């Protein structure tokens, strides 16, 4: 059950807290939320000329549309229905960017970003309500805190188990640093993931890791990169030309991850944000 929703706006600070579905003294309370379930996918198929049915070609998932129905519960000593509407205008004016932070009993606290499509107040009712429609171009709910694992680069024989609790696949970031025992390494680095999608391997050759720079890989959608990063000032060197293989992703359930090099001993840090397709 949703216990609280917080609204973040580029125009307004601090955040606006909306009371959940249980009775509360919050000035703005949630009476209903539509659009929290999984977004409908578009499945592409082509007719088969030699057999019954059609052939699957691919699928895609579009934007999410969250609709909030809000009730107003003013403290009459300092607030009115009109002043609460003005407060909401500051956070949820149409065309404006906003972020919803959703707290629930069953899932971790998650964020979703979007743009206000409409704000419809029912001003003249005895029990005024406001309906706000928000378009979320990216439909996933993303946990606000990263999950982090640490380990040591080896020859690839040691597999680390990650039980990914999300319902949508997630890219991840890996950072590799030198150690006191191995202050410099130049050569290939390979990251391999085994899960329900099969085996996914990405190799970058060569990679230089030493006292001056670290290596970073990100397979997050929209942020994919392989690069060297200077430790002192963060200067980036693109290593995409040295890449081979595919961008690995975590799938729901068990994932086996190994990180290997010709000369093992470096430290690695892996981080990801859990993604959910519905609340």
Residue frames relative to the residue before (quaternion, step in Angstrom):
aa qw qx qy qz dx dy dz
X 1.0000 0.0000 0.0000 0.0000 0.00 0.00 0.00
X 0.4569 -0.6705 0.5102 0.2853 3.59 -1.01 0.80
X 0.2100 -0.8090 0.5418 0.0889 3.57 -0.75 1.06
X 0.8003 -0.0645 0.0667 0.5924 3.59 1.13 -0.59
X 0.1163 -0.7484 0.6472 0.0866 3.54 -1.22 0.64
X 0.1386 -0.7749 0.6133 0.0650 3.56 -0.93 0.96
X 0.2385 -0.7738 0.5765 0.1095 3.55 -1.00 0.92
X 0.1200 -0.7663 0.6294 0.0483 3.54 -0.92 1.02
X 0.0570 -0.8028 0.5936 -0.0029 3.57 -0.98 0.86
X 0.5289 -0.6253 0.4681 0.3318 3.57 -1.13 0.63
X 0.7116 0.4748 -0.2527 0.4521 3.60 1.15 -0.55
X 0.7987 0.3048 -0.0986 0.5094 3.55 1.12 -0.57
X 0.0318 0.7572 -0.6520 0.0244 3.55 -1.15 0.75
X 0.5575 -0.1674 -0.8129 0.0185 1.68 -2.00 1.48
X 0.7372 -0.3839 0.2991 0.4688 3.54 -1.31 -0.29
X 0.3799 -0.6932 0.5677 0.2300 3.53 -1.31 0.50
X 0.2056 -0.7871 0.5733 0.0977 3.57 -0.69 1.10
X 0.1787 -0.7747 0.6015 0.0787 3.56 -0.86 1.04
X 0.4669 -0.6869 0.4816 0.2797 3.56 -0.81 0.96
X 0.5007 -0.6728 0.4627 0.2874 3.55 -1.08 0.74
X 0.7574 -0.4080 0.2783 0.4271 3.55 -1.27 -0.34
X 0.5931 0.5419 -0.3733 0.4639 3.60 1.24 -0.15
X 0.6269 -0.5314 0.3901 0.4153 3.64 -1.12 0.49
X 0.1009 0.7899 -0.5953 0.1073 3.58 -0.97 0.90
X 0.5025 -0.6374 0.4968 0.3074 3.54 -1.35 0.15
X 0.3613 0.7414 -0.4962 0.2711 3.61 1.21 0.19
X 0.5209 -0.6668 0.4307 0.3138 3.62 -0.95 0.81
X 0.7546 0.1887 -0.1308 0.6147 3.59 1.18 -0.55
X 0.0552 -0.8172 0.5736 -0.0144 3.58 -0.69 1.10
X 0.4413 -0.6752 0.5278 0.2662 3.54 -1.18 0.65
X 0.1661 -0.7864 0.5884 0.0876 3.55 -0.85 1.01
X 0.7913 -0.0873 0.0516 0.6030 3.57 1.15 -0.52
X 0.0846 -0.7610 0.6396 0.0683 3.55 -1.24 0.54
X 0.1051 -0.7673 0.6309 0.0472 3.56 -0.85 1.02
X 0.7504 0.4297 -0.2897 0.4102 3.55 -1.21 0.54
X 0.4973 0.6690 -0.4257 0.3521 3.58 1.19 0.41
X 0.5811 0.5891 -0.3785 0.4148 3.60 1.22 -0.24
X 0.7144 -0.4180 0.3122 0.4663 3.60 -1.25 0.04
X 0.4484 -0.6848 0.5127 0.2590 3.56 -1.03 0.88
X 0.5354 -0.6377 0.4552 0.3153 3.55 -1.00 0.88
X 0.2967 -0.7566 0.5606 0.1591 3.58 -0.97 0.90
X 0.3543 -0.6809 0.5949 0.2386 3.50 -1.29 0.51
X 0.1406 -0.7970 0.5860 0.0401 3.56 -0.63 1.19
X 0.1956 -0.7934 0.5705 0.0826 3.56 -0.73 1.11
X 0.0503 0.7827 -0.6169 0.0648 3.58 -0.84 1.03
X 0.2160 -0.7437 0.6121 0.1601 3.55 -1.30 0.34
X 0.5528 -0.6242 0.4296 0.3468 3.58 -1.02 0.76
X 0.3429 -0.7160 0.5701 0.2115 3.52 -1.14 0.71
X 0.3483 -0.7728 0.4974 0.1847 3.57 -0.81 0.99
X 0.7548 0.3950 -0.2038 0.4824 3.58 1.20 -0.31
X 0.7955 0.1861 -0.1095 0.5661 3.61 1.21 -0.16
X 0.6593 -0.4922 0.3873 0.4159 3.52 -1.31 0.11
X 0.7729 0.3721 -0.2610 0.4428 3.55 -1.20 0.52
X 0.4429 -0.6643 0.5355 0.2752 3.52 -1.35 -0.33
X 0.4631 -0.6756 0.5100 0.2626 3.55 -1.33 0.35
X 0.4376 -0.6981 0.5072 0.2530 3.56 -0.86 1.01
X 0.1621 -0.8066 0.5649 0.0634 3.58 -0.88 0.99
X 0.7536 -0.2991 0.2220 0.5416 3.58 1.04 -0.63
X 0.2151 -0.7643 0.5926 0.1352 3.52 -1.33 0.07
X 0.0475 -0.7783 0.6252 0.0324 3.54 -1.26 0.44
X 0.2252 -0.7542 0.6026 0.1317 3.53 -1.23 0.56
X 0.3113 -0.7903 0.5078 0.1436 3.53 -0.76 1.08
X 0.7978 -0.3085 0.2395 0.4593 3.52 -1.29 -0.48
X 0.3840 -0.6725 0.5805 0.2514 3.53 -1.37 0.28
X 0.1475 -0.7617 0.6234 0.0972 3.57 -1.16 0.63
X 0.0924 -0.7909 0.6049 0.0082 3.55 -0.44 1.28
X 0.0920 -0.7845 0.6128 0.0257 3.58 -0.89 0.99
X 0.1629 -0.7901 0.5887 0.0511 3.56 -0.67 1.18
X 0.1265 -0.7383 0.6556 0.0952 3.54 -0.99 0.85
X 0.0813 -0.8395 0.5361 -0.0347 3.54 -0.45 1.29
X 0.2133 -0.7475 0.6151 0.1318 3.52 -1.12 0.75
X 0.3502 -0.7355 0.5479 0.1903 3.56 -1.18 0.63
X 0.0360 -0.8030 0.5927 -0.0511 3.54 -0.86 1.07
X 0.0269 -0.8661 0.4987 0.0212 3.60 0.59 1.12
X 0.3784 -0.6149 0.6320 0.2814 3.49 -1.37 0.45
X 0.3383 -0.8178 0.4217 0.1972 3.55 -0.04 1.32
X 0.5674 0.5957 -0.4000 0.4040 3.61 1.15 -0.27
X 0.8115 0.1857 -0.0810 0.5482 3.59 1.13 -0.61
X 0.7696 0.3149 -0.1550 0.5334 3.62 1.20 -0.32
X 0.1414 -0.7362 0.6509 0.1196 3.50 -1.42 0.34
X 0.6820 -0.4363 0.3644 0.4601 3.56 -1.30 0.09
X 0.6709 0.5104 -0.3006 0.4461 3.57 0.94 -0.89
X 0.6670 0.4963 -0.3212 0.4535 3.61 0.90 -0.80
X 0.6409 0.5061 -0.3365 0.4690 3.60 1.07 -0.63
X 0.6077 0.5280 -0.3586 0.4726 3.59 1.08 -0.65
X 0.6512 0.5124 -0.3174 0.4612 3.58 0.95 -0.86
X 0.6077 0.5423 -0.3457 0.4660 3.57 1.09 -0.70
X 0.6812 0.4800 -0.2879 0.4718 3.59 0.90 -0.90
X 0.5839 0.5730 -0.3768 0.4345 3.61 1.05 -0.66
X 0.6511 0.5403 -0.3195 0.4267 3.58 1.00 -0.82
X 0.7347 0.3973 -0.2224 0.5028 3.57 1.16 -0.58
X 0.8308 0.2318 -0.0382 0.5046 3.57 0.96 -0.89
X 0.2196 0.7709 -0.5602 0.2090 3.57 0.88 0.91
X 0.5712 -0.6089 0.4156 0.3609 3.64 -0.94 0.82
X 0.7757 0.2643 -0.3139 0.4794 3.52 -1.19 0.99
X 0.5944 0.6054 -0.3613 0.3868 3.59 1.21 -0.32
X 0.4753 -0.6356 0.5326 0.2940 3.56 -1.18 0.71
X 0.0826 0.7731 -0.6283 0.0287 3.54 -1.15 0.66
X 0.2106 -0.7382 0.6225 0.1523 3.52 -1.33 0.29
X 0.2040 -0.7576 0.6087 0.1178 3.53 -0.99 0.90
X 0.1349 -0.7534 0.6390 0.0763 3.56 -0.95 0.94
X 0.1322 -0.8364 0.5319 0.0044 3.54 -0.46 1.28
X 0.1447 -0.7702 0.6194 0.0463 3.54 -0.81 1.12
X 0.0615 0.8045 -0.5871 0.0649 3.59 -0.85 0.93
X 0.6165 -0.5646 0.4102 0.3644 3.53 -1.32 0.29
X 0.7542 0.4477 -0.2084 0.4328 3.58 1.00 -0.87
X 0.7936 0.2727 -0.1191 0.5308 3.61 1.02 -0.79
X 0.6033 -0.5151 0.4319 0.4292 3.58 -1.23 0.22
X 0.6157 -0.5185 0.4265 0.4125 3.56 -1.28 0.26
X 0.0725 -0.8246 0.5605 -0.0233 3.57 -0.77 1.08
X 0.2856 -0.7276 0.5988 0.1746 3.54 -1.35 0.43
X 0.0379 0.7475 -0.6624 -0.0321 3.52 -1.31 0.44
X 0.2474 -0.7869 0.5541 0.1121 3.59 -0.90 0.96
X 0.1134 0.8012 -0.5813 0.0856 3.55 -1.14 0.59
X 0.4219 -0.6642 0.5570 0.2659 3.50 -1.41 -0.22
X 0.4727 -0.6889 0.4717 0.2819 3.56 -0.88 0.96
X 0.2650 -0.7752 0.5589 0.1285 3.56 -0.76 1.10
X 0.8052 -0.1005 0.1049 0.5750 3.58 0.89 -0.89
X 0.1386 -0.7490 0.6448 0.0631 3.52 -1.30 0.55
X 0.0159 0.8391 -0.5373 0.0837 3.57 -0.20 1.31
X 0.0889 -0.8084 0.5801 0.0465 3.63 -0.33 1.20
X 0.2618 -0.7114 0.6280 0.1760 3.55 -1.18 0.65
X 0.1390 -0.8796 0.4506 0.0627 3.54 0.42 1.31
X 0.7810 0.4057 -0.1826 0.4383 3.58 0.94 -0.85
X 0.4392 0.6630 -0.4775 0.3736 3.56 1.21 0.41
X 0.5666 -0.5763 0.4550 0.3739 3.57 -1.21 0.43
X 0.7558 0.1976 -0.1226 0.6121 3.56 1.23 -0.50
X 0.1777 -0.8504 0.4816 0.1157 3.62 0.40 1.21
X 0.0819 -0.7619 0.6415 0.0362 3.52 -1.19 0.76
X 0.1890 -0.7430 0.6288 0.1299 3.52 -1.32 0.39
X 0.1461 -0.7778 0.6073 0.0702 3.55 -0.95 0.93
X 0.0770 -0.8036 0.5899 -0.0185 3.56 -0.70 1.17
X 0.1596 -0.7806 0.6005 0.0683 3.56 -0.81 1.07
X 0.0709 -0.7980 0.5984 -0.0113 3.57 -0.79 1.08
X 0.2315 -0.7561 0.5999 0.1219 3.57 -0.87 1.02
X 0.1230 -0.7928 0.5962 0.0295 3.56 -0.76 1.14
X 0.3244 -0.7793 0.4987 0.1970 3.63 -0.20 1.22
X 0.7245 0.2886 -0.1898 0.5964 3.59 1.11 -0.71
X 0.2952 -0.8483 0.4127 0.1513 3.61 -0.25 1.23
X 0.5850 0.6241 -0.3740 0.3583 3.63 1.18 -0.26
X 0.3502 -0.6585 0.6215 0.2398 3.51 -1.32 0.56
X 0.1307 -0.8329 0.5377 0.0086 3.59 -0.61 1.18
X 0.4850 -0.6755 0.4748 0.2881 3.55 -0.79 1.06
X 0.4832 -0.7126 0.4288 0.2737 3.58 -0.88 0.92
X 0.7383 0.3551 -0.2140 0.5321 3.62 1.14 -0.53
X 0.4342 -0.6949 0.5134 0.2550 3.55 -0.97 0.87
X 0.3322 -0.6793 0.6142 0.2258 3.54 -1.28 0.56
X 0.1052 -0.8336 0.5421 -0.0077 3.58 -0.68 1.11
X 0.0647 -0.7612 0.6448 0.0240 3.54 -1.08 0.90
X 0.1396 -0.7770 0.6086 0.0802 3.56 -1.19 0.61
X 0.1139 0.7960 -0.5886 0.0832 3.56 -1.14 0.61
X 0.4731 -0.6466 0.5211 0.2942 3.52 -1.36 -0.20
X 0.4888 -0.6530 0.4970 0.2961 3.55 -0.96 0.91
X 0.0090 -0.7989 0.6012 -0.0150 3.58 -0.93 0.93
X 0.7258 -0.4261 0.3025 0.4473 3.58 -1.17 -0.50
X 0.6538 -0.5343 0.3033 0.4417 3.60 1.27 0.19
X 0.5690 0.6253 -0.3773 0.3780 3.58 1.24 -0.16
X 0.6709 0.4742 -0.2922 0.4896 3.58 1.22 -0.40
X 0.1031 -0.8110 0.5751 0.0278 3.59 -0.52 1.18
X 0.2503 -0.7594 0.5885 0.1196 3.53 -0.93 1.01
X 0.3206 -0.7674 0.5322 0.1581 3.56 -0.87 1.00
X 0.0229 -0.7626 0.6465 -0.0017 3.55 -0.89 1.01
X 0.1710 -0.7648 0.6152 0.0866 3.56 -0.66 1.12
X 0.1619 -0.8262 0.5378 0.0435 3.53 -0.13 1.35
X 0.2507 -0.8222 0.5005 0.1032 3.58 -0.51 1.22
X 0.4957 0.6624 -0.4345 0.3561 3.61 1.21 -0.06
X 0.4257 -0.6951 0.5195 0.2563 3.54 -1.32 0.28
X 0.6999 0.3443 -0.2393 0.5783 3.59 1.33 -0.06
X 0.5459 -0.6258 0.4400 0.3418 3.59 -0.95 0.86
X 0.1501 -0.8036 0.5745 0.0398 3.56 -1.11 0.72
X 0.3818 -0.6635 0.5918 0.2525 3.52 -1.11 0.75
X 0.1799 -0.7855 0.5839 0.0982 3.56 -1.26 0.24
X 0.3576 -0.7072 0.5660 0.2273 3.53 -1.34 0.24
X 0.0997 -0.7685 0.6301 0.0491 3.54 -1.13 0.76
X 0.0825 -0.7625 0.6404 0.0396 3.56 -1.01 0.90
X 0.1122 -0.7917 0.5996 0.0317 3.57 -0.93 0.96
X 0.0701 -0.8091 0.5830 -0.0245 3.55 -0.80 1.13
X 0.5649 -0.5757 0.4661 0.3636 3.53 -1.27 0.40
X 0.2672 -0.7258 0.6029 0.1957 3.54 -1.34 0.19
X 0.6659 -0.4836 0.3707 0.4304 3.55 -1.28 0.19
X 0.6772 0.4861 -0.2917 0.4691 3.57 1.10 -0.68
X 0.7763 0.1491 -0.0809 0.6070 3.60 1.18 -0.55
X 0.1035 -0.8640 0.4919 0.0284 3.54 0.22 1.32
X 0.8060 0.1091 -0.0648 0.5781 3.61 1.17 -0.34
X 0.0588 0.7771 -0.6240 0.0570 3.55 -1.08 0.84
X 0.0052 0.7662 -0.6424 0.0132 3.54 -1.05 0.86
X 0.4968 0.6228 -0.4722 0.3773 3.55 -0.66 1.16
X 0.7246 -0.4310 0.2950 0.4497 3.58 -1.22 -0.23
X 0.1018 -0.7422 0.6575 0.0800 3.53 -1.30 0.59
X 0.0914 -0.8168 0.5696 -0.0066 3.56 -0.79 1.06
X 0.1164 -0.7559 0.6424 0.0491 3.53 -1.01 0.93
X 0.0278 -0.8109 0.5838 -0.0291 3.59 -0.71 1.09
X 0.0849 -0.7812 0.6183 0.0150 3.54 -1.00 0.94
X 0.0862 -0.7674 0.6340 0.0407 3.55 -0.96 0.95
X 0.2036 0.7634 -0.5897 0.1674 3.55 -0.80 1.05
X 0.7973 -0.3133 0.2060 0.4729 3.58 -1.24 -0.32
X 0.6492 0.5065 -0.3194 0.4691 3.61 1.22 -0.34
X 0.6428 -0.4913 0.3339 0.4837 3.60 1.27 -0.14
X 0.6501 -0.4769 0.4045 0.4316 3.54 -1.18 -0.66
X 0.0589 -0.7836 0.6184 -0.0032 3.56 -0.82 1.07
X 0.0144 -0.8161 0.5758 -0.0480 3.57 -0.72 1.09
X 0.0296 -0.7637 0.6447 0.0170 3.56 -1.06 0.84
X 0.0551 -0.7897 0.6109 -0.0115 3.57 -0.89 1.03
X 0.0805 -0.7533 0.6502 0.0568 3.54 -1.10 0.78
X 0.0791 0.8064 -0.5703 0.1347 3.55 -0.69 1.15
X 0.5534 -0.3460 -0.7510 0.1003 1.52 -1.24 2.21
X 0.2328 -0.7016 0.6491 0.1795 3.49 -1.45 0.25
X 0.1732 -0.7675 0.6086 0.1027 3.57 -1.01 0.84
X 0.0175 0.7725 -0.6323 0.0558 3.55 -0.72 1.16
X 0.2017 0.7802 -0.5660 0.1740 3.58 -0.66 1.09
X 0.7648 -0.3537 0.2570 0.4731 3.59 -1.22 -0.39
X 0.6688 0.5088 -0.2844 0.4615 3.59 1.26 -0.33
X 0.8374 0.0571 0.0128 0.5434 3.59 0.93 -0.82
X 0.2978 -0.7151 0.6092 0.1697 3.50 -1.40 0.48
X 0.3866 -0.6908 0.5570 0.2509 3.55 -1.34 0.15
X 0.0592 -0.7959 0.6024 0.0141 3.57 -1.03 0.85
X 0.0481 -0.7545 0.6539 0.0288 3.50 -1.18 0.79
X 0.0116 -0.7765 0.6299 0.0062 3.57 -1.01 0.84
X 0.1223 -0.7858 0.6034 0.0582 3.56 -0.91 0.99
X 0.3425 0.7460 -0.4938 0.2869 3.59 1.26 0.44
X 0.5365 -0.6344 0.4442 0.3353 3.59 -0.89 0.92
X 0.8109 0.2191 -0.1968 0.5057 3.56 -0.85 1.04
X 0.7659 0.2861 -0.1667 0.5511 3.60 1.26 -0.22
X 0.2872 0.7895 -0.5028 0.2035 3.59 1.16 0.51
X 0.2219 0.7700 -0.5707 0.1790 3.53 -0.89 0.97
X 0.0849 -0.7079 0.6902 0.1239 3.52 -1.39 0.33
X 0.1475 0.8174 -0.5276 0.1780 3.56 -0.66 1.09
X 0.3588 -0.6502 0.6133 0.2690 3.48 -1.39 0.31
X 0.1204 -0.7988 0.5880 0.0414 3.56 -1.01 0.85
X 0.4029 -0.7130 0.5240 0.2340 3.55 -0.77 1.07
X 0.4815 -0.7120 0.4351 0.2683 3.56 -0.75 1.06
X 0.6844 0.5174 -0.3048 0.4136 3.61 0.88 -0.88
X 0.8535 0.1123 -0.0151 0.5086 3.60 0.67 -1.07
X 0.5288 -0.6795 0.3922 0.3239 3.61 1.24 0.11
X 0.3097 0.7576 -0.5184 0.2478 3.59 1.16 0.37
X 0.2812 -0.7940 0.5272 0.1118 3.57 -0.89 1.04
X 0.0841 -0.7469 0.6566 0.0634 3.55 -1.15 0.78
X 0.3598 -0.7542 0.5134 0.1953 3.57 -0.61 1.17
X 0.1324 -0.8089 0.5714 0.0410 3.59 -0.83 1.05
X 0.2850 0.8069 -0.4851 0.1799 3.58 1.25 0.31
X 0.6242 0.5521 -0.3460 0.4311 3.61 1.04 -0.65
X 0.6834 0.4788 -0.2808 0.4742 3.59 1.22 -0.42
X 0.5424 0.6629 -0.3698 0.3601 3.58 1.33 -0.10
X 0.0315 0.7425 -0.6690 -0.0139 3.52 -1.28 0.63
X 0.6614 0.4873 -0.3696 0.4342 3.58 -1.18 0.51
X 0.5696 -0.5926 0.4621 0.3329 3.56 -1.29 -0.37
X 0.5435 -0.5902 0.4769 0.3588 3.54 -1.30 0.32
X 0.2832 -0.7926 0.5112 0.1740 3.64 -0.44 1.09
X 0.0897 -0.7791 0.6184 0.0495 3.55 -1.22 0.62
X 0.4612 -0.6366 0.5397 0.3011 3.53 -1.26 0.51
X 0.1892 -0.7650 0.6077 0.0983 3.55 -1.06 0.86
X 0.6336 -0.5234 0.3848 0.4202 3.62 -1.14 0.47
X 0.7152 0.3865 -0.3148 0.4900 3.54 -0.89 0.98
X 0.7767 -0.3473 0.2616 0.4558 3.55 -1.24 -0.55
X 0.0449 -0.7666 0.6405 -0.0020 3.54 -1.04 0.95
X 0.1841 -0.7699 0.6043 0.0909 3.57 -0.90 0.97
X 0.0580 -0.8254 0.5604 -0.0356 3.58 -0.59 1.18
X 0.0051 0.7684 -0.6399 0.0071 3.53 -1.04 0.88
X 0.1215 -0.7668 0.6284 0.0482 3.56 -1.14 0.78
X 0.0145 0.8473 -0.5228 0.0925 3.55 -0.48 1.21
X 0.0605 -0.7613 0.6448 0.0314 3.53 -1.34 0.48
X 0.6424 -0.5241 0.3873 0.4033 3.57 -1.27 0.35
X 0.7605 0.1582 -0.0912 0.6231 3.55 1.16 -0.70
X 0.1887 -0.8391 0.4995 0.1036 3.62 -0.01 1.24
X 0.4570 0.7013 -0.4926 0.2381 3.54 -1.34 0.15
X 0.5365 0.6054 -0.4203 0.4112 3.60 1.21 -0.18
X 0.4217 -0.6647 0.5371 0.3032 3.60 -1.26 0.25
X 0.1135 -0.7818 0.6064 0.0902 3.55 -1.15 0.61
X 0.1533 -0.7451 0.6433 0.0863 3.51 -1.29 0.61
X 0.0935 -0.7935 0.6012 0.0127 3.57 -0.79 1.07
X 0.0116 0.8078 -0.5875 0.0474 3.57 -0.89 0.96
X 0.0636 0.7855 -0.6142 0.0412 3.56 -1.12 0.70
X 0.3318 -0.6984 0.5937 0.2227 3.53 -1.33 0.37
X 0.4189 -0.7190 0.5017 0.2365 3.57 -0.73 1.10
X 0.1704 -0.7980 0.5761 0.0482 3.55 -0.96 0.98
X 0.1333 -0.7889 0.5984 0.0430 3.54 -1.04 0.87
X 0.3942 -0.7401 0.5042 0.2064 3.56 -1.00 0.88
X 0.7976 0.0077 -0.0116 0.6031 3.58 1.25 -0.16
X 0.4693 -0.6691 0.5017 0.2836 3.54 -1.20 0.52
